[in-house]
Amino acid sequence: MSTLDFADINNSNQKVVKKCQTADYGPQRNVLCKFPFKYKNILRNDCISDDDPEGKQWCATEVDANLEFSGINWGYCSNSC
């Protein structure tokens, strides 16, 4: 399985689900990002660079029932995301 997979679009043309794995460095390594996630009250469907001092792309790796990012479980997105 690659780090970037897309689910099939069903006959109803529903949304495509993106799967992205975090990089092999950083706080959470080689785990799947959780999309969507909420950060600063905005629903995110992709990796973001918000508030990273080096401008690196990152994602939540765990969210609560309301899709809120806790600020604890996150990782840098791999280059193929």
N, CA and C atoms as an extended XYZ file, in Angstrom:
243
Properties=species:S:1:pos:R:3:atomname:S:1:resname:S:1:resid:I:1 pbc="F F F"
N         0.834       -1.170        0.000 N   MET     1
C         0.000        0.000        0.000 CA  MET     1
C         0.880        1.235        0.000 C   MET     1
N         0.573        2.154       -0.864 N   SER     2
C         1.343        3.385       -0.913 CA  SER     2
C         0.867        4.319        0.193 C   SER     2
N         1.578        5.403        0.392 N   THR     3
C         1.195        6.345        1.433 CA  THR     3
C         0.043        7.231        0.988 C   THR     3
N        -0.302        7.196       -0.279 N   LEU     4
C        -1.401        8.005       -0.778 CA  LEU     4
C        -2.323        7.114       -1.566 C   LEU     4
N        -3.485        6.820       -1.032 N   ASP     5
C        -4.469        5.980       -1.678 CA  ASP     5
C        -5.767        6.746       -1.794 C   ASP     5
N        -6.536        6.412       -2.794 N   PHE     6
C        -7.837        7.016       -2.944 CA  PHE     6
C        -8.880        5.923       -2.993 C   PHE     6
N        -9.947        6.091       -2.234 N   ALA     7
C       -11.042        5.130       -2.246 CA  ALA     7
C       -11.797        5.274       -3.557 C   ALA     7
N       -12.470        4.218       -3.944 N   ASP     8
C       -13.283        4.265       -5.143 CA  ASP     8
C       -14.431        5.243       -4.965 C   ASP     8
N       -14.804        5.887       -6.057 N   ILE     9
C       -15.999        6.713       -6.031 CA  ILE     9
C       -17.159        5.786       -6.313 C   ILE     9
N       -18.148        5.766       -5.439 N   ASN    10
C       -19.258        4.842       -5.637 CA  ASN    10
C       -20.217        5.373       -6.690 C   ASN    10
N       -21.258        4.617       -6.982 N   ASN    11
C       -22.211        4.984       -8.028 CA  ASN    11
C       -22.936        6.289       -7.733 C   ASN    11
N       -22.940        6.733       -6.504 N   SER    12
C       -23.591        7.988       -6.130 CA  SER    12
C       -22.643        9.171       -6.262 C   SER    12
N       -21.419        8.921       -6.749 N   ASN    13
C       -20.398        9.958       -6.897 CA  ASN    13
C       -20.099       10.651       -5.583 C   ASN    13
N       -20.028        9.883       -4.508 N   GLN    14
C       -19.681       10.460       -3.215 CA  GLN    14
C       -18.201       10.780       -3.170 C   GLN    14
N       -17.806       11.496       -2.144 N   LYS    15
C       -16.449       12.028       -2.061 CA  LYS    15
C       -15.379       10.940       -2.054 C   LYS    15
N       -14.213       11.323       -2.493 N   VAL    16
C       -13.037       10.463       -2.465 CA  VAL    16
C       -12.382       10.638       -1.100 C   VAL    16
N       -11.959        9.539       -0.485 N   VAL    17
C       -11.327        9.590        0.825 CA  VAL    17
C        -9.815        9.493        0.644 C   VAL    17
N        -9.111       10.459        1.160 N   LYS    18
C        -7.656       10.501        1.028 CA  LYS    18
C        -7.015        9.835        2.239 C   LYS    18
N        -6.015        8.995        1.988 N   LYS    19
C        -5.237        8.402        3.072 CA  LYS    19
C        -3.804        8.872        2.911 C   LYS    19
N        -3.278        9.406        3.967 N   CYS    20
C        -1.933        9.964        3.948 CA  CYS    20
C        -1.192        9.479        5.184 C   CYS    20
N         0.028        9.029        5.005 N   GLN    21
C         0.836        8.542        6.118 CA  GLN    21
C         1.849        9.604        6.514 C   GLN    21
N         2.101        9.704        7.817 N   THR    22
C         3.101       10.661        8.283 CA  THR    22
C         4.502       10.177        7.915 C   THR    22
N         5.434       11.103        7.953 N   ALA    23
C         6.828       10.821        7.594 CA  ALA    23
C         7.499        9.965        8.672 C   ALA    23
N         8.701        9.512        8.361 N   ASP    24
C         9.446        8.673        9.305 CA  ASP    24
C        10.314        9.510       10.252 C   ASP    24
N         9.954       10.763       10.432 N   TYR    25
C        10.580       11.640       11.422 CA  TYR    25
C         9.475       12.486       12.065 C   TYR    25
N         9.733       13.044       13.192 N   GLY    26
C         8.748       13.883       13.864 CA  GLY    26
C         8.059       13.153       14.998 C   GLY    26
N         7.052       13.785       15.577 N   PRO    27
C         6.434       13.242       16.785 CA  PRO    27
C         5.659       11.939       16.588 C   PRO    27
N         4.880       11.805       15.533 N   GLN    28
C         4.127       10.580       15.241 CA  GLN    28
C         4.636       10.077       13.895 C   GLN    28
N         5.297        8.932       13.899 N   ARG    29
C         5.974        8.438       12.688 CA  ARG    29
C         5.232        7.275       12.049 C   ARG    29
N         5.112        7.346       10.721 N   ASN    30
C         4.559        6.260        9.912 CA  ASN    30
C         3.176        5.816       10.369 C   ASN    30
N         2.318        6.777       10.671 N   VAL    31
C         0.926        6.484       11.013 CA  VAL    31
C         0.019        7.286       10.077 C   VAL    31
N        -1.229        6.860        9.963 N   LEU    32
C        -2.149        7.543        9.069 CA  LEU    32
C        -2.629        8.858        9.672 C   LEU    32
N        -2.733        9.860        8.815 N   CYS    33
C        -3.353       11.119        9.200 CA  CYS    33
C        -4.844       10.888        9.346 C   CYS    33
N        -5.485       11.681       10.179 N   LYS    34
C        -6.934       11.631       10.358 CA  LYS    34
C        -7.554       12.825        9.647 C   LYS    34
N        -8.211       12.559        8.542 N   PHE    35
C        -8.927       13.606        7.799 CA  PHE    35
C       -10.407       13.288        7.833 C   PHE    35
N       -11.242       14.280        7.953 N   PRO    36
C       -10.886       15.669        8.244 CA  PRO    36
C       -10.575       15.851        9.719 C   PRO    36
N        -9.910       16.959       10.019 N   PHE    37
C        -9.686       17.347       11.418 CA  PHE    37
C        -9.903       18.850       11.536 C   PHE    37
N       -10.314       19.274       12.717 N   LYS    38
C       -10.526       20.697       12.962 CA  LYS    38
C        -9.308       21.272       13.665 C   LYS    38
N        -8.830       22.389       13.127 N   TYR    39
C        -7.729       23.121       13.740 CA  TYR    39
C        -8.091       24.596       13.688 C   TYR    39
N        -8.103       25.237       14.834 N   LYS    40
C        -8.492       26.647       14.942 CA  LYS    40
C        -9.877       26.874       14.334 C   LYS    40
N       -10.790       25.954       14.662 N   ASN    41
C       -12.191       26.029       14.230 CA  ASN    41
C       -12.391       25.948       12.724 C   ASN    41
N       -11.408       25.438       12.001 N   ILE    42
C       -11.534       25.246       10.552 CA  ILE    42
C       -11.375       23.763       10.267 C   ILE    42
N       -12.288       23.204        9.486 N   LEU    43
C       -12.222       21.797        9.113 CA  LEU    43
C       -11.176       21.624        8.013 C   LEU    43
N       -10.191       20.789        8.263 N   ARG    44
C        -9.072       20.584        7.322 CA  ARG    44
C        -9.194       19.214        6.663 C   ARG    44
N        -8.995       19.166        5.365 N   ASN    45
C        -9.072       17.914        4.602 CA  ASN    45
C        -7.737       17.501        4.013 C   ASN    45
N        -6.715       18.266        4.303 N   ASP    46
C        -5.362       18.017        3.797 CA  ASP    46
C        -4.351       18.401        4.860 C   ASP    46
N        -3.104       18.074        4.584 N   CYS    47
C        -2.011       18.503        5.453 CA  CYS    47
C        -1.940       20.029        5.416 C   CYS    47
N        -1.521       20.609        6.529 N   ILE    48
C        -1.410       22.066        6.623 CA  ILE    48
C        -0.043       22.446        7.184 C   ILE    48
N         0.344       23.682        6.971 N   SER    49
C         1.612       24.159        7.536 CA  SER    49
C         1.373       25.214        8.614 C   SER    49
N         0.133       25.451        8.965 N   ASP    50
C        -0.231       26.450        9.978 CA  ASP    50
C         0.598       26.274       11.246 C   ASP    50
N         1.172       27.331       11.715 N   ASP    51
C         1.895       27.415       12.993 CA  ASP    51
C         3.167       26.578       13.077 C   ASP    51
N         3.591       25.956       11.985 N   ASP    52
C         4.881       25.248       12.025 CA  ASP    52
C         5.977       26.271       11.750 C   ASP    52
N         6.955       26.400       12.642 N   PRO    53
C         7.984       27.433       12.481 CA  PRO    53
C         8.822       27.288       11.216 C   PRO    53
N         8.907       26.079       10.680 N   GLU    54
C         9.672       25.858        9.454 CA  GLU    54
C         8.782       25.729        8.224 C   GLU    54
N         7.478       25.879        8.401 N   GLY    55
C         6.550       25.796        7.278 CA  GLY    55
C         6.318       24.386        6.763 C   GLY    55
N         6.633       23.387        7.583 N   LYS    56
C         6.439       21.995        7.171 CA  LYS    56
C         4.967       21.614        7.259 C   LYS    56
N         4.551       20.766        6.337 N   GLN    57
C         3.183       20.264        6.307 CA  GLN    57
C         2.987       19.222        7.399 C   GLN    57
N         1.855       19.271        8.096 N   TRP    58
C         1.560       18.325        9.163 CA  TRP    58
C         0.075       17.997        9.166 C   TRP    58
N        -0.275       16.962        9.928 N   CYS    59
C        -1.670       16.554       10.051 CA  CYS    59
C        -1.921       15.999       11.445 C   CYS    59
N        -3.183       15.928       11.814 N   ALA    60
C        -3.584       15.285       13.066 CA  ALA    60
C        -3.527       13.777       12.866 C   ALA    60
N        -3.109       13.062       13.900 N   THR    61
C        -3.126       11.593       13.835 CA  THR    61
C        -4.176       11.021       14.777 C   THR    61
N        -4.818       11.896       15.532 N   GLU    62
C        -5.924       11.493       16.392 CA  GLU    62
C        -6.833       12.697       16.593 C   GLU    62
N        -8.141       12.453       16.539 N   VAL    63
C        -9.123       13.505       16.764 CA  VAL    63
C       -10.196       12.979       17.721 C   VAL    63
N       -10.961       13.901       18.298 N   ASP    64
C       -12.045       13.471       19.183 CA  ASP    64
C       -13.328       13.263       18.364 C   ASP    64
N       -14.427       13.006       19.043 N   ALA    65
C       -15.701       12.716       18.375 CA  ALA    65
C       -16.204       13.893       17.545 C   ALA    65
N       -15.733       15.099       17.860 N   ASN    66
C       -16.125       16.294       17.117 CA  ASN    66
C       -15.104       16.681       16.053 C   ASN    66
N       -14.167       15.767       15.783 N   LEU    67
C       -13.086       15.952       14.800 CA  LEU    67
C       -12.051       16.985       15.242 C   LEU    67
N       -12.093       17.389       16.508 N   GLU    68
C       -11.143       18.373       17.021 CA  GLU    68
C        -9.763       17.752       17.217 C   GLU    68
N        -8.745       18.453       16.767 N   PHE    69
C        -7.351       18.077       16.987 CA  PHE    69
C        -6.969       18.470       18.407 C   PHE    69
N        -6.403       17.534       19.145 N   SER    70
C        -6.081       17.762       20.559 CA  SER    70
C        -4.842       18.627       20.771 C   SER    70
N        -3.990       18.725       19.776 N   GLY    71
C        -2.735       19.444       19.930 CA  GLY    71
C        -1.604       18.539       20.360 C   GLY    71
N        -1.914       17.270       20.614 N   ILE    72
C        -0.904       16.329       21.095 CA  ILE    72
C        -0.484       15.337       20.016 C   ILE    72
N        -1.449       14.714       19.356 N   ASN    73
C        -1.144       13.652       18.386 CA  ASN    73
C        -1.154       14.186       16.958 C   ASN    73
N         0.050       14.384       16.445 N   TRP    74
C         0.206       14.908       15.094 CA  TRP    74
C         1.524       14.403       14.521 C   TRP    74
N         1.706       14.569       13.217 N   GLY    75
C         2.952       14.194       12.582 CA  GLY    75
C         3.162       14.979       11.303 C   GLY    75
N         4.412       15.018       10.856 N   TYR    76
C         4.710       15.667        9.574 CA  TYR    76
C         4.259       14.764        8.445 C   TYR    76
N         3.667       15.346        7.440 N   CYS    77
C         3.167       14.578        6.301 CA  CYS    77
C         4.328       14.114        5.432 C   CYS    77
N         4.220       12.900        4.938 N   SER    78
C         5.253       12.381        4.041 CA  SER    78
C         5.192       13.150        2.723 C   SER    78
N         6.262       13.090        1.951 N   ASN    79
C         6.338       13.843        0.696 CA  ASN    79
C         5.274       13.426       -0.311 C   ASN    79
N         4.805       12.189       -0.233 N   SER    80
C         3.820       11.719       -1.213 CA  SER    80
C         2.396       12.145       -0.871 C   SER    80
N         2.212       12.840        0.243 N   CYS    81
C         0.863       13.328        0.579 CA  CYS    81
C         0.575       14.522       -0.292 C   CYS    81
